[in-house]
Amino acid sequence: MKSLEELRALKAKVKNDMTLRDGGEDTRVVVGMATCGIAAGARPVMNAFLEEVSKRNIKNVQVTMTGCMGLCRLEPIVEVIDKDGNKVTYVKMNAEKAVRVVAEHLVNGQVVNEYTIGAVAQ
Amino acid sequence: MLRDISLHIHDLSENSITAGATLIRISLSAEDGILTFRLSDNGKGMSPELLARVEDPFTTSRTERKVGMGIPFFKLACEQTGGAFKIESEPGKGTVLTGKLVIGNIDRIPLGDVGETVSMLILESPDTRFVVELAARGDSFVLDTDEVREQLDGAPISDFEILQWIKEYVNEGVLNIFGGVLDEIT
């Protein structure tokens, strides 16, 4: 059985990680999580981003959620917004695509063009 | 449609967050073959006019489009099992939503990953107090994020490892409380 006391051990580790994160969070990954997003499979996408960002120990990325973006037919939708406010919109995402976006876009700075709204919506 | 109950809980709780709730209580209990889900919040509540229209798919608070399927979908998920759905609300006080599902009915959707729902809700709204209550056969399980925060002593509750712990903690509770009560949880 897990108990709340286990959190005390985790606390020290988390606080230590926070001090390492000196550069702040300058890139945001925003996953659409309204009824349409959830129904289309936004949760596995969200999970994949969280896991991959944690696994690769990427410190400057914040993964968050938002409501409906008004393009329900293209859900799950993910926006990647850099520190200058430049936005890339990925549509019809899944967990595998999310892993690739982390590796190519977040780590190497190369937009995965084939998953973007411009490429898919045509 | 949403595949499982945990996705409905996630979706419906979004409404509580949007309503500005600081306390969201998620409770699941099984008794006499009925699974009861109750979601109560202290958000801004709804006027009688909005409340009367809220089960209609063409009612939504969002501005991007004109349909809102969350509540109608969940109502259907309850009623298709022979269960029932109810929503009560008072402006300034909050909203209580109750869904009853007949556990043994072939159209009852599975419970799904409740731990993941809870961890995602906390990530989305880390300052909200979430209380998760599970009960069946005289046993109960409670997770109160205020108690978690107390243990964390200033470390962020929305940290990945903390959320992972919460997810596993809640799912252990689900297994202990609903194992053998819901056929899909053994």
Interface residues (C-beta under 8 A of the other chain):
Chain A: M1 K2 L4 E5 E6 L7 R8 L10 K11 K13 V14 K15 D17 M18 M33 A34 T35 C36 I38 A39 R43 M46 N47 L50 V53 S54 V63 T64 M65 G67 C68 M69 G70 C72
Chain B: M1 L2 L7 H10 D11 E14 T18 R62 E64 R65 G68 M69 G70 F73 E116 M120 L123 E124 E147 V148 Q151 L152 D153 G154 A155 P156 D159 F160 E161 I162 L163 W165 E168 Y169 E172
